[in-house]
Every structure is written in C-alpha cells, then in structure tokens.
C-alpha cells in the first residue's frame, strides 16, 4: 500500500492558473516525448487528455529547503513572464506544485531544439 487513500482525481488545467496538487491529484497529460534536460529540470512534450492541446512541461528537480525551492521556482517563472512578450519565447500556460515536483506548462512547444544549439547554428551560418 502506498499510504494514499481514495481515488485519483484527474485535474482540468486552465490557462493562467497555479495549482497546489493534493496527493490524489493527477495531471491530465500524456507524455509524447522528452525534449531535453538540464541541471535543475527536465522538459517534456505532453498532450492534454481532455483537450488534445500539446504543451511543454518543465519539471524541476530542486534540492534544498522548501524556501529555496520556492525561490528558484519563482525566479524561473518571473524570467519567463518578463520575456513572454517576445515572439520567439514560449509563454507560461499554467504552473503547479506537488509534494515531490514543481512544474511549468508552456506554450507553444519549442520543437526545433535547444537555444544553445540554435545559437551555435546561427553563429556557424547553418540556419535555413
């Protein structure tokens, strides 16, 4: 037994909302593919099971105190929102915090590789 009681509750995620996940809450997303990972996060392309909408889901792997995790998460959200008006930057669709993960849902999915590869290709004149 896993210590959790009751049935799973599939959430309906709405744009602009922040969710504090309860132990029985389940995000309505089906994994499509892994887009990349870094030192603090993993980014996956996911599809909403209710709407079919495809999003990028950035899940953070923070260590440290809960205050430190919250500070890092808040800073990430702040940076993305500050850059959101630029047409080459994805925007935040929704955010969530669970017992063992913190995530940002982004749209549209940047499916043409990472920014560092794009910048390298641009510098080397390999963009078409």
ZABA-182510 format. One record per residue: x, y, z of N, C-alpha, C, O, CB in turn. Coordinates in steps of 0.001 Angstrom, whole numbers. Glycine has a CB too. Layout:
N
+---------+---------+---------+---------+---------+---------+---------+---------+---------+---------+---------+---------+---------+---------+---------+
:   neast :  nnorth :     nup :  caeast : canorth :    caup :   ceast :  cnorth :     cup :   oeast :  onorth :     oup :  cbeast : cbnorth :    cbup :
+---------+---------+---------+---------+---------+---------+---------+---------+---------+---------+---------+---------+---------+---------+---------+
:       X :       Y :       Z :       X :       Y :       Z :       X :       Y :       Z :       X :       Y :       Z :       X :       Y :       Z :
...
+---------+---------+---------+---------+---------+---------+---------+---------+---------+---------+---------+---------+---------+---------+---------+
//
This chain:
128
+---------+---------+---------+---------+---------+---------+---------+---------+---------+---------+---------+---------+---------+---------+---------+
:   neast :  nnorth :     nup :  caeast : canorth :    caup :   ceast :  cnorth :     cup :   oeast :  onorth :     oup :  cbeast : cbnorth :    cbup :
+---------+---------+---------+---------+---------+---------+---------+---------+---------+---------+---------+---------+---------+---------+---------+
:     838 :   -1188 :       0 :       0 :       0 :       0 :     878 :    1244 :       0 :    1911 :    1253 :     670 :    -951 :       2 :    1215 :
:     513 :    2271 :    -711 :    1358 :    3447 :    -860 :    1044 :    4564 :     128 :    1664 :    5625 :      48 :    1232 :    3970 :   -2245 :
:     115 :    4375 :    1051 :    -188 :    5401 :    2036 :   -1176 :    6447 :    1560 :   -1591 :    7306 :    2337 :    1059 :    6070 :    2446 :
:   -1555 :    6387 :     301 :   -2536 :    7342 :    -242 :   -3897 :    6669 :    -239 :   -4009 :    5480 :    -539 :   -2145 :    7816 :   -1693 :
:   -4914 :    7413 :      94 :   -6248 :    6839 :     116 :   -7136 :    7562 :    -880 :   -6885 :    8707 :   -1254 :   -6849 :    6906 :    1526 :
:   -8171 :    6869 :   -1292 :   -9139 :    7473 :   -2187 :   -8739 :    7366 :   -3637 :   -7586 :    7079 :   -3957 :   -9339 :    8901 :   -1830 :
:   -9708 :    7600 :   -4525 :   -9442 :    7508 :   -5965 :   -8638 :    8703 :   -6465 :   -8636 :    9775 :   -5860 :  -10756 :    7406 :   -6742 :
:   -7967 :    8491 :   -7568 :   -7244 :    9581 :   -8228 :   -8249 :   10588 :   -8788 :   -9335 :   10223 :   -9238 :   -6321 :    9034 :   -9364 :
:   -7864 :   11849 :   -8749 :   -8706 :   12916 :   -9284 :   -7953 :   13558 :  -10442 :   -6938 :   14223 :  -10233 :   -9072 :   13979 :   -8178 :
:   -8448 :   13360 :  -11663 :   -7829 :   13942 :  -12853 :   -8193 :   15424 :  -12914 :   -9371 :   15774 :  -12990 :   -8287 :   13196 :  -14154 :
:   -7194 :   16283 :  -12882 :   -7416 :   17725 :  -12894 :   -7754 :   18223 :  -14292 :   -7383 :   17609 :  -15292 :   -6189 :   18454 :  -12363 :
:   -8448 :   19323 :  -14344 :   -8671 :   20065 :  -15586 :   -7855 :   21345 :  -15444 :   -8178 :   22213 :  -14633 :  -10228 :   20367 :  -15850 :
:   -6806 :   21450 :  -16233 :   -5879 :   22570 :  -16133 :   -6369 :   23714 :  -17014 :   -6656 :   23524 :  -18196 :   -4446 :   22141 :  -16539 :
:   -6460 :   24905 :  -16422 :   -6902 :   26082 :  -17157 :   -5758 :   27083 :  -17279 :   -4922 :   27204 :  -16384 :   -8116 :   26731 :  -16464 :
:   -5735 :   27787 :  -18387 :   -4679 :   28769 :  -18649 :   -4666 :   29851 :  -17572 :   -5710 :   30333 :  -17135 :   -4868 :   29407 :  -20039 :
:   -3456 :   30215 :  -17160 :   -3272 :   31293 :  -16206 :   -3400 :   30892 :  -14750 :   -3272 :   31736 :  -13864 :   -4236 :   32350 :  -16489 :
:   -3650 :   29617 :  -14487 :   -3873 :   29161 :  -13113 :   -2616 :   28538 :  -12513 :   -1733 :   28064 :  -13230 :   -5020 :   28155 :  -13072 :
:   -2556 :   28549 :  -11169 :   -1499 :   27884 :  -10412 :   -2181 :   26832 :   -9543 :   -3178 :   27119 :   -8881 :    -657 :   28910 :   -9540 :
:   -1648 :   25625 :   -9547 :   -2273 :   24505 :   -8844 :   -1362 :   23984 :   -7744 :    -169 :   23765 :   -7958 :   -2617 :   23376 :   -9825 :
:   -1941 :   23787 :   -6563 :   -1268 :   23113 :   -5457 :   -1844 :   21705 :   -5434 :   -2990 :   21501 :   -5036 :   -1473 :   23870 :   -4063 :
:   -1037 :   20728 :   -5867 :   -1535 :   19373 :   -6029 :   -1683 :   18663 :   -4689 :    -808 :   18730 :   -3827 :    -614 :   18584 :   -6934 :
:   -2811 :   17985 :   -4541 :   -3064 :   17119 :   -3393 :   -2533 :   15729 :   -3738 :   -2319 :   15431 :   -4913 :   -4598 :   17074 :   -3026 :
:   -2316 :   14867 :   -2729 :   -1750 :   13537 :   -3009 :   -2515 :   12715 :   -4041 :   -1894 :   11931 :   -4758 :   -1681 :   12762 :   -1747 :
:   -3826 :   12859 :   -4145 :   -4605 :   12061 :   -5099 :   -4857 :   12767 :   -6424 :   -5541 :   12224 :   -7291 :   -5919 :   11686 :   -4487 :
:   -4315 :   13968 :   -6592 :   -4483 :   14691 :   -7852 :   -3582 :   14101 :   -8926 :   -2456 :   13682 :   -8658 :   -4181 :   16187 :   -7665 :
:   -4099 :   14080 :  -10132 :   -3330 :   13581 :  -11276 :   -3417 :   14605 :  -12400 :   -4505 :   15068 :  -12744 :   -3856 :   12182 :  -11751 :
:   -2273 :   14955 :  -12968 :   -2256 :   15874 :  -14109 :   -2803 :   15156 :  -15334 :   -2554 :   13962 :  -15500 :    -816 :   16409 :  -14381 :
:   -3541 :   15849 :  -16196 :   -4205 :   15203 :  -17330 :   -3324 :   15065 :  -18571 :   -3809 :   15213 :  -19693 :   -5435 :   15974 :  -17688 :
:   -2045 :   14783 :  -18381 :   -1130 :   14809 :  -19517 :    -559 :   13445 :  -19855 :    -214 :   12648 :  -18983 :     -12 :   15759 :  -19243 :
:    -473 :   13210 :  -21159 :     156 :   12009 :  -21699 :    1507 :   12436 :  -22268 :    1581 :   13382 :  -23051 :    -750 :   11312 :  -22800 :
:    2565 :   11745 :  -21879 :    3907 :   12039 :  -22374 :    4007 :   11699 :  -23853 :    3672 :   10590 :  -24271 :    4967 :   11263 :  -21571 :
:    4474 :   12670 :  -24647 :    4713 :   12439 :  -26071 :    6187 :   12164 :  -26334 :    6539 :   11229 :  -27053 :    4245 :   13644 :  -26899 :
:    7057 :   13005 :  -25734 :    8496 :   12789 :  -25891 :    9264 :   13699 :  -24941 :    8748 :   14709 :  -24462 :    8933 :   13040 :  -27353 :
:   10488 :   13321 :  -24689 :   11378 :   14141 :  -23874 :   12039 :   15162 :  -24792 :   12577 :   14807 :  -25840 :   12451 :   13265 :  -23129 :
:   11995 :   16434 :  -24393 :   12595 :   17494 :  -25208 :   13993 :   17864 :  -24751 :   14766 :   18422 :  -25531 :   11722 :   18719 :  -25182 :
:   14338 :   17565 :  -23498 :   15668 :   17885 :  -23012 :   15713 :   17976 :  -21506 :   14685 :   18008 :  -20828 :   16145 :   19171 :  -23613 :
:   16936 :   18017 :  -20998 :   17088 :   18156 :  -19559 :   18345 :   18935 :  -19242 :   19293 :   18987 :  -20026 :   17123 :   16787 :  -18879 :
:   18320 :   19535 :  -18072 :   19449 :   20305 :  -17594 :   19729 :   19951 :  -16153 :   19243 :   18943 :  -15642 :   19193 :   21804 :  -17744 :
:   20513 :   20783 :  -15504 :   20892 :   20514 :  -14130 :   19748 :   20575 :  -13145 :   19765 :   19879 :  -12130 :   21929 :   21462 :  -13715 :
:   18741 :   21406 :  -13433 :   17648 :   21590 :  -12487 :   16285 :   21147 :  -13007 :   15317 :   21120 :  -12247 :   17575 :   23015 :  -12097 :
:   16195 :   20801 :  -14286 :   14865 :   20498 :  -14809 :   14905 :   19522 :  -15979 :   15947 :   19274 :  -16585 :   14179 :   21773 :  -15238 :
:   13734 :   18984 :  -16265 :   13511 :   18113 :  -17401 :   12322 :   18693 :  -18160 :   11335 :   19095 :  -17545 :   13259 :   16616 :  -16957 :
:   12404 :   18742 :  -19493 :   11313 :   19298 :  -20296 :   10767 :   18198 :  -21200 :   11507 :   17532 :  -21924 :   11796 :   20529 :  -21139 :
:    9446 :   18031 :  -21133 :    8775 :   17011 :  -21925 :    7652 :   17628 :  -22738 :    7032 :   18605 :  -22319 :    8232 :   15898 :  -21027 :
:    7397 :   17052 :  -23899 :    6230 :   17427 :  -24692 :    5091 :   16541 :  -24218 :    5215 :   15317 :  -24204 :    6490 :   17270 :  -26252 :
:    3970 :   17163 :  -23824 :    2836 :   16423 :  -23289 :    1557 :   16828 :  -24016 :    1466 :   17915 :  -24587 :    2695 :   16663 :  -21772 :
:     583 :   15937 :  -23982 :    -723 :   16218 :  -24583 :   -1793 :   16136 :  -23509 :   -1834 :   15175 :  -22740 :   -1034 :   15231 :  -25742 :
:   -2657 :   17140 :  -23454 :   -3755 :   17161 :  -22501 :   -4785 :   16110 :  -22920 :   -5300 :   16155 :  -24037 :   -4401 :   18580 :  -22419 :
:   -5084 :   15170 :  -22030 :   -6022 :   14077 :  -22342 :   -7449 :   14584 :  -22566 :   -8232 :   13928 :  -23253 :   -6019 :   13047 :  -21213 :
:   -7795 :   15739 :  -21997 :   -9150 :   16278 :  -22147 :   -9308 :   17073 :  -23439 :  -10329 :   16963 :  -24118 :   -9497 :   17160 :  -20956 :
:   -8292 :   17880 :  -23779 :   -8447 :   18832 :  -24884 :   -7616 :   18503 :  -26116 :   -7900 :   19002 :  -27204 :   -8090 :   20197 :  -24414 :
:   -6590 :   17668 :  -25956 :   -5686 :   17383 :  -27067 :   -4612 :   18441 :  -27251 :   -3765 :   18313 :  -28135 :   -6468 :   17247 :  -28335 :
:   -4632 :   19490 :  -26428 :   -3638 :   20559 :  -26532 :   -2254 :   20023 :  -26187 :   -2089 :   19297 :  -25206 :   -4003 :   21740 :  -25605 :
:   -1259 :   20383 :  -26999 :     118 :   19957 :  -26775 :     882 :   21103 :  -26115 :     834 :   22243 :  -26575 :     801 :   19526 :  -28113 :
:    1581 :   20783 :  -25036 :    2336 :   21760 :  -24257 :    3712 :   21206 :  -23944 :    3963 :   20008 :  -24078 :    1591 :   22128 :  -22958 :
:    4591 :   22087 :  -23527 :    5861 :   21669 :  -22939 :    5667 :   21705 :  -21428 :    5084 :   22648 :  -20894 :    7068 :   22597 :  -23401 :
:    6151 :   20688 :  -20749 :    6045 :   20614 :  -19299 :    7462 :   20603 :  -18739 :    8210 :   19645 :  -18936 :    5233 :   19347 :  -18839 :
:    7819 :   21668 :  -18046 :    9146 :   21789 :  -17447 :    9020 :   21425 :  -15971 :    8394 :   22147 :  -15196 :    9737 :   23239 :  -17633 :
:    9623 :   20299 :  -15591 :    9542 :   19799 :  -14218 :   10896 :   20001 :  -13564 :   11931 :   19614 :  -14107 :    9117 :   18293 :  -14176 :
:   10871 :   20613 :  -12390 :   12102 :   20963 :  -11680 :   12510 :   19904 :  -10687 :   11677 :   19287 :  -10024 :   11940 :   22277 :  -10970 :
:   13839 :   19703 :  -10596 :   14439 :   18772 :   -9652 :   15233 :   19575 :   -8636 :   16464 :   19555 :   -8652 :   15344 :   17728 :  -10377 :
:   14544 :   20275 :   -7760 :   15211 :   21118 :   -6790 :   15572 :   20322 :   -5542 :   14816 :   19458 :   -5097 :   14331 :   22310 :   -6428 :
:   16723 :   20624 :   -4995 :   17088 :   20131 :   -3680 :   16965 :   21278 :   -2705 :   16434 :   22335 :   -3045 :   18521 :   19531 :   -3669 :
:   17447 :   21080 :   -1512 :   17458 :   22156 :    -528 :   16142 :   22322 :     189 :   15247 :   21483 :      84 :   17821 :   23437 :   -1185 :
:   16036 :   23404 :     912 :   14848 :   23682 :    1715 :   13667 :   24049 :     821 :   13843 :   24402 :    -345 :   15127 :   24812 :    2716 :
:   12465 :   23962 :    1381 :   11285 :   24338 :     611 :   11315 :   25824 :     255 :   10833 :   26221 :    -805 :   10011 :   24007 :    1395 :
:   11883 :   26645 :    1143 :   12001 :   28080 :     849 :   12935 :   28316 :    -330 :   12663 :   29168 :   -1176 :   12508 :   28847 :    2085 :
:   14030 :   27570 :    -393 :   14975 :   27705 :   -1504 :   14347 :   27210 :   -2805 :   14511 :   27844 :   -3847 :   16274 :   26927 :   -1207 :
:   13632 :   26086 :   -2759 :   12952 :   25575 :   -3948 :   11931 :   26594 :   -4455 :   11834 :   26836 :   -5658 :   12260 :   24226 :   -3641 :
:   11175 :   27187 :   -3537 :   10173 :   28178 :   -3923 :   10831 :   29398 :   -4542 :   10319 :   29944 :   -5520 :    9330 :   28592 :   -2714 :
:   11960 :   29837 :   -3992 :   12672 :   30991 :   -4526 :   13148 :   30723 :   -5951 :   12980 :   31572 :   -6826 :   13860 :   31348 :   -3628 :
:   13743 :   29547 :   -6195 :   14228 :   29200 :   -7532 :   13076 :   29098 :   -8532 :   13182 :   29570 :   -9663 :   15005 :   27878 :   -7489 :
:   11980 :   28480 :   -8106 :   10810 :   28341 :   -8966 :   10228 :   29715 :   -9299 :    9947 :   30005 :  -10462 :    9745 :   27455 :   -8290 :
:   10047 :   30558 :   -8282 :    9507 :   31900 :   -8501 :   10384 :   32705 :   -9454 :    9875 :   33450 :  -10291 :    9369 :   32640 :   -7171 :
:   11701 :   32554 :   -9327 :   12627 :   33268 :  -10210 :   12467 :   32781 :  -11658 :   12462 :   33595 :  -12582 :   14092 :   33072 :   -9732 :
:   12340 :   31487 :  -11859 :   12159 :   30936 :  -13209 :   10880 :   31486 :  -13839 :   10886 :   31909 :  -14995 :   12113 :   29386 :  -13166 :
:    9796 :   31478 :  -13086 :    8516 :   31997 :  -13585 :    8645 :   33481 :  -13918 :    8159 :   33932 :  -14955 :    7386 :   31774 :  -12543 :
:    9292 :   34229 :  -13052 :    9470 :   35668 :  -13263 :   10240 :   35950 :  -14550 :    9862 :   36837 :  -15316 :   10200 :   36295 :  -12070 :
:   11309 :   35208 :  -14793 :   12117 :   35398 :  -16001 :   11293 :   35079 :  -17247 :   11306 :   35846 :  -18210 :   13384 :   34513 :  -15955 :
:   10580 :   33959 :  -17238 :    9780 :   33577 :  -18411 :    8692 :   34620 :  -18675 :    8464 :   35004 :  -19822 :    9141 :   32176 :  -18205 :
:    8031 :   35069 :  -17629 :    6965 :   36069 :  -17811 :    7521 :   37393 :  -18311 :    6873 :   38073 :  -19106 :    6210 :   36290 :  -16498 :
:    8714 :   37769 :  -17857 :    9313 :   39031 :  -18293 :    9650 :   38981 :  -19783 :    9583 :   40003 :  -20465 :   10578 :   39340 :  -17470 :
:   10009 :   37811 :  -20289 :   10387 :   37661 :  -21694 :    9211 :   37288 :  -22599 :    9367 :   37221 :  -23818 :   11464 :   36615 :  -21817 :
:    8052 :   37047 :  -22018 :    6915 :   36485 :  -22752 :    6426 :   37338 :  -23907 :    5818 :   36807 :  -24837 :    5792 :   36262 :  -21819 :
:    6666 :   38625 :  -23881 :    6169 :   39457 :  -24973 :    6960 :   39277 :  -26268 :    6513 :   39709 :  -27331 :    6202 :   40906 :  -24562 :
:    8124 :   38647 :  -26188 :    8930 :   38415 :  -27395 :    8361 :   37231 :  -28169 :    8029 :   36205 :  -27574 :   10424 :   38160 :  -27030 :
:    8249 :   37361 :  -29467 :    7613 :   36329 :  -30290 :    8419 :   35029 :  -30407 :    7886 :   34032 :  -30895 :    7369 :   36876 :  -31661 :
:    9669 :   35008 :  -29982 :   10459 :   33774 :  -30020 :   10497 :   33053 :  -28673 :   11187 :   32042 :  -28541 :   11871 :   34083 :  -30467 :
:    9787 :   33542 :  -27693 :    9819 :   32970 :  -26348 :    8486 :   32291 :  -26050 :    7423 :   32856 :  -26310 :   10126 :   34064 :  -25288 :
:    8548 :   31076 :  -25504 :    7314 :   30419 :  -25094 :    6718 :   31151 :  -23900 :    7430 :   31850 :  -23179 :    7567 :   28933 :  -24751 :
:    5418 :   30993 :  -23690 :    4770 :   31663 :  -22567 :    4218 :   30626 :  -21598 :    3977 :   29476 :  -21967 :    3645 :   32599 :  -23060 :
:    4023 :   31044 :  -20370 :    3514 :   30150 :  -19331 :    2018 :   29954 :  -19538 :    1260 :   30919 :  -19639 :    3808 :   30716 :  -17908 :
:    1608 :   28698 :  -19600 :     194 :   28352 :  -19687 :    -383 :   28184 :  -18282 :   -1444 :   28730 :  -17977 :      -5 :   27059 :  -20519 :
:     312 :   27431 :  -17425 :    -109 :   27216 :  -16037 :    1096 :   26708 :  -15257 :    2095 :   26293 :  -15844 :   -1312 :   26204 :  -15946 :
:     997 :   26744 :  -13936 :    2063 :   26238 :  -13062 :    1444 :   25331 :  -12009 :     250 :   25406 :  -11722 :    2851 :   27410 :  -12390 :
:    2287 :   24471 :  -11439 :    1797 :   23604 :  -10364 :    2919 :   23248 :   -9406 :    4097 :   23255 :   -9763 :    1173 :   22328 :  -10940 :
:    2521 :   22935 :   -8177 :    3441 :   22476 :   -7143 :    2823 :   21243 :   -6514 :    1689 :   21275 :   -6035 :    3722 :   23592 :   -6068 :
:    3582 :   20149 :   -6522 :    3152 :   18915 :   -5885 :    4092 :   18566 :   -4751 :    5033 :   19304 :   -4459 :    3087 :   17770 :   -6900 :
:    3834 :   17446 :   -4121 :    4661 :   17035 :   -2992 :    6114 :   16797 :   -3395 :    7036 :   17125 :   -2648 :    4093 :   15780 :   -2368 :
:    6305 :   16227 :   -4577 :    7667 :   15903 :   -4992 :    8068 :   16501 :   -6335 :    9083 :   16107 :   -6909 :    7826 :   14426 :   -5053 :
:    7285 :   17446 :   -6839 :    7668 :   18098 :   -8084 :    7040 :   19477 :   -8211 :    5995 :   19769 :   -7629 :    7273 :   17239 :   -9270 :
:    7707 :   20303 :   -8982 :    7247 :   21646 :   -9294 :    7305 :   21765 :  -10808 :    8299 :   21369 :  -11417 :    8118 :   22761 :   -8574 :
:    6257 :   22305 :  -11430 :    6254 :   22341 :  -12881 :    5666 :   23597 :  -13485 :    4852 :   24292 :  -12876 :    5520 :   21187 :  -13389 :
:    6107 :   23865 :  -14704 :    5594 :   24968 :  -15507 :    5136 :   24370 :  -16835 :    5892 :   23660 :  -17498 :    6683 :   26101 :  -15718 :
:    3903 :   24660 :  -17213 :    3370 :   24246 :  -18505 :    3514 :   25423 :  -19454 :    3063 :   26528 :  -19153 :    1874 :   23777 :  -18394 :
:    4143 :   25187 :  -20603 :    4495 :   26253 :  -21546 :    3871 :   26010 :  -22912 :    3653 :   24869 :  -23320 :    6013 :   26367 :  -21681 :
:    3591 :   27099 :  -23606 :    3080 :   27015 :  -24967 :    3652 :   28168 :  -25787 :    3883 :   29235 :  -25219 :    1527 :   27043 :  -24980 :
:    3891 :   28018 :  -27073 :    3869 :   26765 :  -27804 :    5103 :   25935 :  -27490 :    6047 :   26419 :  -26867 :    3773 :   27024 :  -29300 :
:    5086 :   24690 :  -27923 :    6233 :   23808 :  -27720 :    7341 :   24245 :  -28665 :    7131 :   24352 :  -29873 :    5852 :   22309 :  -27953 :
:    8511 :   24492 :  -28113 :    9686 :   24826 :  -28927 :   10289 :   23503 :  -29385 :   11069 :   22885 :  -28660 :   10743 :   25704 :  -28119 :
:    9929 :   23080 :  -30573 :   10290 :   21740 :  -31019 :   11448 :   21698 :  -32015 :   11656 :   20693 :  -32694 :    9102 :   21093 :  -31630 :
:   12193 :   22790 :  -32095 :   13290 :   22808 :  -33061 :   14642 :   22772 :  -32363 :   15627 :   23283 :  -32896 :   13195 :   24045 :  -33950 :
:   14702 :   22176 :  -31182 :   15968 :   22031 :  -30479 :   16148 :   23074 :  -29397 :   15282 :   23917 :  -29163 :   17110 :   22109 :  -31449 :
:   17287 :   22995 :  -28749 :   17568 :   23889 :  -27627 :   18118 :   25229 :  -28117 :   18602 :   25349 :  -29243 :   18561 :   23233 :  -26658 :
:   18031 :   26223 :  -27247 :   18521 :   27557 :  -27586 :   20020 :   27539 :  -27855 :   20485 :   28231 :  -28761 :   18202 :   28544 :  -26463 :
:   20791 :   26760 :  -27088 :   22239 :   26744 :  -27311 :   22588 :   26175 :  -28689 :   23515 :   26659 :  -29338 :   22934 :   25927 :  -26217 :
:   21856 :   25154 :  -29140 :   22101 :   24600 :  -30486 :   21687 :   25611 :  -31552 :   22392 :   25778 :  -32547 :   21326 :   23261 :  -30684 :
:   20555 :   26287 :  -31358 :   20107 :   27309 :  -32298 :   21150 :   28413 :  -32432 :   21482 :   28822 :  -33545 :   18764 :   27900 :  -31848 :
:   21668 :   28894 :  -31306 :   22656 :   29975 :  -31340 :   23961 :   29518 :  -31977 :   24594 :   30276 :  -32711 :   22921 :   30497 :  -29929 :
:   24365 :   28287 :  -31701 :   25581 :   27752 :  -32330 :   25397 :   27671 :  -33842 :   26276 :   28084 :  -34599 :   25931 :   26353 :  -31756 :
:   24254 :   27140 :  -34286 :   23984 :   27042 :  -35723 :   23922 :   28422 :  -36374 :   24405 :   28609 :  -37491 :   22671 :   26290 :  -35966 :
:   23331 :   29378 :  -35680 :   23257 :   30743 :  -36215 :   24655 :   31330 :  -36362 :   24958 :   31979 :  -37363 :   22393 :   31643 :  -35303 :
:   25501 :   31104 :  -35372 :   26868 :   31618 :  -35404 :   27668 :   30968 :  -36527 :   28508 :   31620 :  -37149 :   27561 :   31381 :  -34058 :
:   27416 :   29690 :  -36791 :   28154 :   28960 :  -37821 :   27508 :   29095 :  -39194 :   27983 :   28494 :  -40158 :   28259 :   27495 :  -37446 :
:   26427 :   29876 :  -39299 :   25776 :   30102 :  -40582 :   25007 :   28916 :  -41119 :   24803 :   28812 :  -42329 :   26779 :   30500 :  -41572 :
:   24572 :   28013 :  -40243 :   23879 :   26801 :  -40680 :   22371 :   26890 :  -40623 :   21699 :   25879 :  -40819 :   24319 :   25657 :  -39859 :
:   21813 :   28058 :  -40361 :   20349 :   28173 :  -40323 :   19793 :   28324 :  -41715 :   20384 :   28989 :  -42566 :   19915 :   29356 :  -39457 :
:   18649 :   27701 :  -41945 :   17988 :   27826 :  -43244 :   16785 :   28733 :  -43096 :   16074 :   28981 :  -44070 :   17564 :   26438 :  -43799 :
+---------+---------+---------+---------+---------+---------+---------+---------+---------+---------+---------+---------+---------+---------+---------+
//
